[in-house]
Amino acid sequence: MIKLLVVDDSALVRKLLVQVFAAEADFEVEVARDGAEALTQLARFGPDVITLDIHMPQMDGLACLDRIMLERPTPVVMVSTLTADGAETTLEALRLGAVDFVAKPEGAVSLRIHEVASDLVAKVRAAAGARLSSSHRLKERVRHRIGGAPSVPSSAGGGEEDEHAPATGRGVVLVGTSTGGPPALEALLTPLPADFPWPILVAQHMPATFTGPLAQRLDRLCAVTVVEVSRPVSLEPGHVYVGRGDADIIVSRRAGDLVAMAAPPLANYPWHPSVDRLVTSAMDHTSATQIVGILMTGMGNDGAQAMTRLREQGGRTIAEAEDSAVVWGMPGELVKAGGADYVESVGEIAARLQMLTP
């Protein structure tokens, strides 16, 4: 049984969430009305996973999350509103150690809870199996919250021999991630210099309300320029292009130049922005030998099939290692398919990438 603690100040929301999980055979559910009660339940009930509301009186969700991570690190799924303020707060929660988030349905929650029920159950199940104790990112987030200095992933240049010589000429880097992705993207992008030679395209599974704030946050933290793709834009070195949520990001050509575009989602790609579709589109418009694919933490298998084909056709691929991935679904599927040239902990991926690009 999965021991779940539901934390929300709304009696109605608590009741509805309990009903959602009571319909599943593998959950034992307790509730808490606020952050202080959640901390009491943390010690008494010992949950395997927690759903945590952000806006609560006395102790809000971020303060409660911080205490959880300090006192008894436990996988947490934040329950967020689909607003700009909600997006910023949710991204901060992910930075502090939350595994994932689910958006509250807008309007009458009692009438629309079914719209998020399956997504919520899937995310909570995945979070229950998340690896927190071995995650260096968790420790860094806690140090960041209490004022300590986080460690910085090392950059390339250590002189390690590599069986792949750096590619020549212009190419593209394609990054796919889902659950646990925002902190992993931060670890990947912050060590890169402003003049990183290839453009980087990112497919992060996330609603449209969140991808813009994510790009803005990463742009503030990184030397490279980070933007959200909402219209066709020419690819430039030193730039990172984040796919707009609820759509797909694809590579195309205009007047001979490579461009990134937002494309309406297709039914045969179940996750969006789709990693498989991004990689496939890039291979349609440039040689596989000029592509580096990176697949990081996330549940499911999006990207594994396309990146395996990429490697077979001469591209280079990096999968995040199990010891650092919050959920080793997507990168694990790439490794199992034999599609990963390298398997690296999240703090080492930037260094490997710099070895592979001119």
C-alpha positions in Angstrom: 0.0 0.0 0.0 1.1 3.6 -0.7 0.6 5.8 2.3 -0.6 9.2 1.1 -1.1 12.4 3.1 -3.4 15.0 1.5 -2.8 18.5 2.8 -5.3 21.2 1.9 -7.1 23.9 3.9 -10.3 23.3 1.9 -12.6 20.6 3.4 -14.2 20.2 0.0 -10.9 19.6 -1.8 -9.7 17.2 0.9 -13.0 15.2 0.5 -12.7 15.1 -3.3 -9.0 14.0 -3.2 -9.7 11.3 -0.7 -12.5 10.0 -3.0 -10.2 10.0 -6.0 -7.6 7.8 -4.2 -10.2 5.7 -2.3 -11.2 4.5 -5.8 -7.7 3.0 -6.2 -6.9 -0.3 -4.4 -3.3 0.6 -3.5 -3.6 3.8 -1.4 -4.0 4.4 2.3 -5.0 8.0 2.8 -4.8 10.5 5.7 -5.5 14.2 5.6 -4.2 17.4 7.2 -5.9 20.8 7.2 -2.8 23.0 7.2 1.0 22.9 7.2 1.3 22.6 11.0 -1.0 19.6 11.0 0.9 18.1 8.1 4.1 18.2 10.1 2.4 16.4 12.9 1.1 13.8 10.5 4.6 13.5 8.9 5.9 12.0 12.2 2.8 10.1 13.2 1.6 8.7 9.9 4.9 8.4 8.0 3.5 9.0 4.5 5.2 7.6 1.4 4.0 10.6 -0.6 2.3 13.9 0.1 0.0 16.1 -2.0 0.5 19.7 -0.8 -1.7 22.8 -1.4 0.3 26.0 -2.0 -2.0 28.6 -0.5 -2.8 27.8 3.2 -3.2 30.0 6.3 -0.6 30.1 9.1 2.0 28.0 7.2 1.9 28.1 3.4 2.9 25.3 1.1 6.5 26.5 0.5 7.2 26.8 4.2 5.7 23.4 4.9 7.6 21.9 2.0 10.9 23.3 3.4 10.2 21.8 6.8 9.3 18.4 5.3 12.6 18.3 3.4 14.5 19.2 6.5 12.7 16.9 9.0 11.8 13.8 6.9 12.4 14.1 3.2 9.3 12.7 1.5 8.1 12.9 -2.2 5.7 15.8 -2.5 3.3 16.6 -5.4 2.2 20.3 -5.2 -1.4 21.2 -6.0 -1.2 24.5 -7.9 -3.4 27.0 -9.6 -3.0 27.8 -13.4 -2.0 31.4 -12.9 1.3 33.3 -13.4 1.7 33.7 -9.7 0.9 30.0 -9.2 3.5 29.1 -11.8 6.3 31.1 -10.1 5.5 29.6 -6.7 5.3 26.1 -8.2 8.7 26.4 -9.8 10.1 27.5 -6.5 8.6 24.4 -4.9 10.2 22.2 -7.5 13.5 23.9 -6.8 13.1 23.2 -3.1 12.4 19.5 -3.5 8.9 18.9 -4.7 8.8 16.0 -7.2 5.9 17.2 -9.4 2.8 19.3 -9.5 -0.8 19.0 -10.6 -3.1 21.9 -11.5 -6.3 22.4 -9.7 -9.3 22.5 -12.0 -10.7 25.9 -12.6 -14.2 26.8 -11.7 -16.3 24.5 -9.6 -13.8 22.0 -8.4 -16.4 19.4 -7.3 -17.7 19.3 -10.9 -14.3 19.1 -12.6 -12.2 17.0 -10.3 -12.5 14.1 -12.8 -10.5 16.2 -15.3 -7.4 15.9 -13.3 -8.0 12.6 -11.4 -6.1 10.3 -13.7 -3.2 12.7 -14.0 -3.1 13.2 -10.3 -3.1 9.5 -9.5 -0.4 8.8 -12.1 1.8 11.5 -10.7 1.4 10.5 -7.1 2.2 6.9 -7.9 5.3 8.0 -9.8 6.3 10.4 -6.9 5.9 7.6 -4.4 8.8 5.8 -6.1 11.0 8.9 -6.5 14.6 8.8 -5.3 15.1 11.6 -2.8 17.7 10.3 -0.4 20.4 9.9 -3.1 19.5 13.2 -4.8 22.3 15.8 -4.5 19.8 18.3 -5.9 17.6 17.8 -2.9 20.5 18.7 -0.6 21.3 21.8 -2.7 17.7 23.0 -2.6 17.7 22.7 1.2 21.0 24.6 1.5 19.6 27.2 -0.8 16.5 27.7 1.3 18.4 28.1 4.6 21.0 30.4 3.1 23.9 28.1 2.3 25.8 28.1 -0.9 24.8 25.4 -3.3 27.4 23.4 -5.0 27.9 24.1 -8.7 28.2 21.3 -11.2 31.6 21.1 -12.8 32.2 22.2 -16.4 34.0 20.5 -19.2 37.7 20.6 -19.7 39.0 18.0 -17.4 41.0 16.3 -20.1 39.1 13.0 -20.1 39.5 10.9 -23.2 36.3 10.5 -25.2 35.6 8.0 -27.9 33.6 10.6 -29.9 35.5 13.5 -31.3 33.6 16.8 -31.1 31.4 17.4 -34.0 32.3 20.1 -36.5 30.2 22.9 -37.9 26.8 23.9 -36.7 24.5 21.5 -35.0 21.7 21.4 -32.4 21.2 20.0 -28.9 17.8 18.5 -28.1 16.8 18.0 -24.5 13.8 16.1 -23.2 12.5 15.9 -19.6 9.4 15.6 -17.5 8.9 14.9 -13.8 11.7 16.6 -11.9 12.8 18.4 -15.0 13.1 22.1 -13.9 15.9 21.5 -11.4 17.6 19.1 -13.8 17.4 21.8 -16.5 19.0 24.3 -14.1 21.8 21.8 -13.4 22.4 21.3 -17.1 22.2 24.9 -18.3 23.8 27.0 -15.6 27.4 25.7 -16.2 27.2 26.5 -19.9 29.0 29.7 -21.2 27.2 32.5 -22.9 29.0 31.6 -26.2 28.0 27.9 -26.1 28.4 27.0 -29.8 25.1 25.2 -30.6 21.5 26.2 -30.0 19.6 24.0 -27.4 15.9 23.1 -27.8 14.0 21.9 -24.7 10.8 19.8 -24.6 9.7 19.9 -20.9 6.3 18.3 -20.2 4.4 21.2 -18.7 1.3 23.3 -19.2 1.5 26.5 -21.2 1.0 28.6 -18.1 4.3 27.3 -16.7 6.7 27.2 -19.6 7.0 30.9 -19.9 7.9 31.5 -16.3 10.3 28.5 -16.5 12.1 30.1 -19.4 12.3 33.4 -17.6 13.6 31.8 -14.4 16.3 29.9 -16.3 17.2 33.0 -18.3 17.9 34.9 -15.0 20.1 32.0 -13.7 22.1 31.2 -16.9 24.7 32.8 -19.0 23.0 31.5 -22.1 19.9 33.2 -23.3 16.7 31.3 -22.6 13.4 32.0 -24.3 10.0 30.3 -24.8 9.1 29.4 -28.3 5.6 30.7 -29.3 6.4 31.7 -32.9 9.0 30.7 -35.5 12.4 31.8 -34.4 15.9 31.3 -36.1 18.2 29.1 -34.1 21.3 30.9 -32.7 24.3 29.7 -30.7 24.2 30.6 -27.0 20.4 30.4 -27.0 18.0 27.9 -25.4 14.5 27.5 -26.8 11.9 26.1 -24.4 8.8 24.6 -26.0 5.5 26.2 -25.1 3.4 23.9 -23.0 0.3 22.2 -24.4 1.9 22.3 -27.9 5.0 20.8 -29.5 8.3 22.3 -30.3 9.7 21.2 -33.7 12.6 22.1 -36.0 12.1 23.3 -39.5 13.8 25.3 -42.2 13.0 28.8 -43.6 15.1 30.4 -46.3 17.7 27.7 -45.6 18.1 28.5 -41.9 17.0 26.2 -39.1 14.1 27.5 -37.0 12.2 26.4 -33.9 8.5 26.5 -34.1 5.5 25.8 -31.9 3.2 23.2 -33.5 -0.3 22.0 -32.5 -0.1 18.7 -30.6 -0.7 15.5 -32.6 -2.8 12.6 -31.2 -0.1 10.0 -31.9 2.3 11.8 -29.5 0.8 11.4 -26.0 3.0 13.9 -24.1 3.5 17.5 -24.8 5.8 19.2 -25.7 6.8 15.9 -27.3 10.4 14.8 -27.2 9.9 12.1 -29.8 8.4 14.7 -32.2 11.2 17.2 -31.5 13.9 14.7 -32.3 12.2 13.4 -35.4 11.7 16.9 -36.8 15.3 17.8 -36.2 16.5 14.6 -38.0 14.2 15.6 -41.0 16.1 18.8 -41.4 19.7 18.2 -40.4 22.2 15.3 -40.3 22.0 13.1 -37.2 25.8 13.6 -36.9 25.1 17.2 -36.1 22.7 16.4 -33.2 23.2 15.7 -29.6 20.2 14.3 -27.7 19.9 14.5 -23.9 17.1 12.7 -22.0 16.7 13.4 -18.4 14.3 12.6 -15.5 10.7 11.9 -16.2 8.0 9.2 -16.1 7.0 7.4 -19.3 9.1 6.8 -22.4 8.9 10.0 -24.4 12.0 10.5 -26.4 13.5 7.0 -26.0 12.4 5.7 -29.4 13.5 8.8 -31.4 16.8 9.2 -29.6 17.6 5.5 -30.2 17.1 6.1 -33.9 19.2 9.2 -33.6 22.1 7.2 -32.2 21.7 4.5 -34.8 22.1 7.2 -37.5 25.3 8.7 -36.1 24.0 11.2 -33.5 25.3 11.3 -29.9 23.0 10.7 -26.9 23.2 11.2 -23.2 20.8 9.7 -20.6 20.6 10.9 -17.0 21.8 8.2 -14.6 19.4 6.4 -12.3 21.3 7.7 -9.2 20.3 11.3 -9.8 17.0 11.0 -11.8 13.9 11.8 -9.7 12.0 9.3 -11.9 14.2 7.1 -14.1 11.5 6.5 -16.7 12.4 8.3 -19.9 16.2 8.0 -19.5 15.9 4.5 -18.3 13.9 3.5 -21.4 16.6 5.0 -23.5 19.3 3.0 -21.7 17.2 -0.2 -21.9 16.8 0.3 -25.7 20.5 0.6 -26.2 20.1 4.2 -27.3 22.5 6.0 -24.9 26.1 6.7 -25.7 26.6 8.1 -22.2 24.8 7.7 -18.9 25.7 10.6 -16.6 24.6 11.9 -13.3 22.8 15.2 -13.7 25.7 17.3 -12.4 28.0 15.8 -15.1 25.8 16.1 -18.2 26.9 19.7 -18.9 30.5 18.7 -18.9 29.9 15.8 -21.2 27.9 18.0 -23.6 30.8 20.5 -23.8 33.1 17.6 -24.8 30.8 16.7 -27.6 30.3 20.1 -29.2 33.1 22.2 -30.9 
